[in-house]
Amino acid sequence: MIKTIDDILNNREVITYLGYADHIFEMVGYKEHGIRHAKHASDRAGYVLKELGYTVKQQNLARIAGYLHDVGNMISRTGHAQSGAVMALDLLRAEGKNIKYTSDIFEVFGAIGSHEDKSMQPPTDIAAAVILGDKTDVHFERLRTENQYLKDAHSKVVGACENSEIQISREDKEITLQLAINTKICSIMEYFEIFTPRMNYCTKACNKLGCNFNFYINGDKFI
């Protein structure tokens, strides 16, 4: 039986890997990619599937994959999805027993390995939920310092986002992302210049889940 999300949250190896990766990102001035982001992606991936009526087991798999999706960053940002997936195979095996990989582990493996492949369709519903959990985490709290938004265009967009909420309508088959952006820091056009590929990927993820994707900035609909 695959571990639960609580097992993963309390796993010392996972905590160490995520902490080290985030430390490296901090040293080069990149936004937060540690425990906070992992927890956000995990919670939101599980929430999406819960609201759409998926089983508790599927929610657990999505939460595990969401929490582990960036663990490969401790090796390198480049190819971190694939290296993280391989690491997950070891992290998820039953402790104290012979290694036995199950279809549940492969679900998590695939979701982690595909979460950055924006040119492709998400392979599974679990993967789609993880993509939404990851790509909708746009918030100023991810910046390291108060004025980090001055560093580059990407940080500027993140620093301008004051709120990010996702809403699910199971009946209407719609998933809606609502952002509040401080346009004194970043214009709407600047947001789309940087984050259009992410929004396109969110659209693909929603379609995989049988839903339409709605996207609002400051109350105005753009998708």
Wavefront OBJ file of the C-alpha trace (Angstrom):
o trace
v 0.000 0.000 0.000
v 1.335 3.463 -0.893
v 2.134 5.856 1.904
v -0.283 8.581 2.949
v 0.310 12.297 2.562
v 0.935 12.470 6.323
v 3.785 9.978 5.927
v 5.331 12.208 3.273
v 4.856 15.416 5.261
v 6.774 13.870 8.169
v 9.464 12.155 6.095
v 12.883 13.476 7.122
v 14.417 12.756 3.722
v 11.761 14.785 1.950
v 12.110 17.669 4.407
v 15.885 17.642 3.905
v 15.665 17.504 0.105
v 13.138 20.330 -0.167
v 15.036 22.444 2.355
v 18.337 22.016 0.527
v 16.818 22.777 -2.876
v 15.164 25.919 -1.554
v 18.442 27.009 0.037
v 20.170 26.761 -3.342
v 17.400 28.777 -4.973
v 17.709 31.407 -2.267
v 21.452 31.702 -2.881
v 20.861 32.575 -6.543
v 17.977 34.936 -5.737
v 15.179 32.781 -7.100
v 11.691 32.685 -5.592
v 10.676 30.229 -2.849
v 10.474 26.577 -3.870
v 10.519 24.904 -0.462
v 8.039 23.522 2.053
v 5.526 26.333 1.568
v 5.261 25.824 -2.204
v 5.207 22.038 -1.830
v 2.353 22.260 0.687
v 0.437 24.699 -1.505
v 0.709 22.496 -4.586
v -0.243 19.436 -2.535
v -3.282 21.011 -0.900
v -4.561 22.575 -4.100
v -4.114 19.385 -6.150
v -6.061 17.423 -3.543
v -8.722 20.128 -3.333
v -9.295 20.081 -7.100
v -9.929 16.338 -7.136
v -12.060 16.450 -3.986
v -14.346 19.117 -5.426
v -14.669 17.183 -8.685
v -15.744 14.024 -6.833
v -12.630 11.874 -7.097
v -11.952 9.174 -4.526
v -10.017 9.743 -1.301
v -7.307 7.480 -2.696
v -6.939 9.629 -5.816
v -6.850 12.775 -3.693
v -4.070 11.229 -1.604
v -2.031 10.380 -4.710
v -2.450 13.917 -6.047
v -1.413 15.421 -2.723
v 1.689 13.213 -2.537
v 2.695 14.030 -6.111
v 2.024 17.718 -5.484
v 4.204 17.742 -2.394
v 7.063 15.922 -4.115
v 6.843 17.559 -7.540
v 9.891 19.822 -7.066
v 12.069 17.493 -4.986
v 14.400 17.065 -7.989
v 15.519 20.670 -7.626
v 18.075 19.491 -5.087
v 19.940 17.966 -8.046
v 19.345 20.654 -10.652
v 16.636 22.999 -11.879
v 17.229 21.592 -15.358
v 15.375 18.300 -15.711
v 14.115 18.466 -12.129
v 10.770 16.902 -13.032
v 12.407 13.722 -14.307
v 15.043 13.474 -11.561
v 12.347 14.144 -8.968
v 10.206 11.353 -10.354
v 13.079 8.879 -10.025
v 13.706 10.045 -6.469
v 10.016 9.512 -5.676
v 10.270 5.842 -6.602
v 12.685 5.365 -3.738
v 10.857 7.627 -1.293
v 7.524 5.850 -1.794
v 8.613 2.242 -1.488
v 7.455 0.365 1.598
v 9.927 0.793 4.444
v 11.538 -2.363 5.777
v 10.309 -4.491 2.888
v 11.561 -5.589 -0.475
v 10.992 -2.909 -3.083
v 7.639 -3.447 -4.734
v 6.387 -0.860 -7.149
v 2.639 -0.573 -7.645
v 0.363 1.226 -10.089
v -0.239 3.873 -7.415
v 3.463 4.684 -7.273
v 3.562 4.898 -11.060
v 0.676 7.405 -10.921
v 2.747 9.633 -8.656
v 5.906 8.968 -10.705
v 4.189 10.073 -13.926
v 2.583 13.153 -12.401
v 5.897 14.418 -11.056
v 7.771 13.632 -14.266
v 5.297 15.450 -16.514
v 4.505 18.574 -14.496
v 6.850 20.798 -16.545
v 6.144 19.378 -20.005
v 4.001 22.271 -21.250
v 4.102 21.117 -24.879
v 2.193 17.932 -24.056
v -1.238 17.049 -22.724
v -1.220 15.932 -19.057
v -1.097 12.106 -19.127
v -3.441 11.450 -16.175
v -5.986 13.183 -13.982
v -3.506 13.036 -11.092
v -0.941 14.834 -13.246
v -3.511 17.453 -14.263
v -4.331 18.188 -10.617
v -0.624 18.586 -9.782
v -0.133 20.989 -12.690
v -2.967 23.148 -11.383
v -1.577 22.995 -7.861
v 1.865 24.062 -9.058
v 1.139 26.604 -11.789
v -1.505 28.556 -9.879
v 0.855 29.345 -6.991
v 1.499 32.945 -8.002
v 1.830 35.102 -4.883
v 4.091 37.819 -3.504
v 4.908 35.671 -0.456
v 7.150 33.566 -2.683
v 9.639 36.420 -3.014
v 12.588 36.422 -0.610
v 12.771 40.146 0.068
v 10.409 43.089 -0.097
v 12.049 44.575 -3.187
v 12.950 41.337 -5.004
v 10.283 42.149 -7.595
v 12.761 44.656 -9.034
v 15.170 41.838 -9.928
v 13.597 40.527 -13.153
v 10.346 40.308 -15.113
v 9.333 36.975 -13.581
v 9.807 38.234 -10.018
v 7.905 41.382 -10.944
v 4.825 39.368 -11.875
v 5.042 37.227 -8.737
v 5.531 40.294 -6.539
v 2.497 42.013 -8.021
v 0.115 39.167 -7.230
v -1.640 39.925 -3.946
v -4.129 37.056 -3.994
v -4.668 33.786 -5.858
v -7.843 31.752 -5.481
v -9.132 28.719 -7.336
v -12.819 27.840 -7.514
v -14.338 24.570 -8.697
v -17.840 24.009 -10.084
v -18.487 20.293 -10.386
v -21.939 20.898 -11.833
v -20.817 23.349 -14.524
v -17.519 21.539 -15.151
v -15.544 24.737 -14.647
v -12.320 25.572 -12.843
v -11.727 29.263 -12.227
v -8.522 31.017 -11.203
v -8.944 34.484 -9.716
v -5.880 36.694 -9.324
v -5.579 40.105 -7.701
v -2.648 41.984 -9.245
v -1.192 45.308 -8.148
v -0.941 47.079 -11.499
v 1.386 49.678 -9.987
v 4.008 46.914 -9.917
v 3.043 44.901 -12.992
v 0.661 45.635 -15.849
v -1.792 43.036 -17.148
v 0.157 42.896 -20.405
v 3.391 42.157 -18.522
v 1.660 39.295 -16.733
v 0.678 37.652 -19.998
v 4.112 38.203 -21.522
v 5.588 36.015 -18.777
v 2.833 33.627 -17.755
v 0.882 32.810 -20.929
v 2.544 29.348 -21.237
v 1.455 28.567 -17.666
v -2.122 29.590 -18.333
v -2.169 27.496 -21.496
v -0.922 24.526 -19.460
v -3.643 25.122 -16.877
v -6.176 25.045 -19.712
v -4.825 21.663 -20.833
v -4.986 20.379 -17.250
v -8.592 21.488 -16.855
v -9.528 19.896 -20.164
v -7.952 16.614 -19.000
v -10.248 16.776 -15.966
v -13.255 17.359 -18.233
v -13.553 21.032 -17.268
v -13.292 24.436 -18.864
v -10.726 26.887 -17.497
v -11.764 30.418 -16.553
v -9.144 33.029 -15.705
v -9.777 36.405 -14.073
v -7.436 39.239 -13.139
v -8.833 41.941 -10.874
v -12.367 40.817 -11.686
v -11.956 40.902 -15.472
v -12.203 37.662 -17.449
v -9.369 36.864 -19.847
v -9.915 33.148 -20.556
l 1 2 3 4 5 6 7 8 9 10 11 12 13 14 15 16 17 18 19 20 21 22 23 24 25 26 27 28 29 30 31 32 33 34 35 36 37 38 39 40 41 42 43 44 45 46 47 48 49 50 51 52 53 54 55 56 57 58 59 60 61 62 63 64 65 66 67 68 69 70 71 72 73 74 75 76 77 78 79 80 81 82 83 84 85 86 87 88 89 90 91 92 93 94 95 96 97 98 99 100 101 102 103 104 105 106 107 108 109 110 111 112 113 114 115 116 117 118 119 120 121 122 123 124 125 126 127 128 129 130 131 132 133 134 135 136 137 138 139 140 141 142 143 144 145 146 147 148 149 150 151 152 153 154 155 156 157 158 159 160 161 162 163 164 165 166 167 168 169 170 171 172 173 174 175 176 177 178 179 180 181 182 183 184 185 186 187 188 189 190 191 192 193 194 195 196 197 198 199 200 201 202 203 204 205 206 207 208 209 210 211 212 213 214 215 216 217 218 219 220 221 222 223
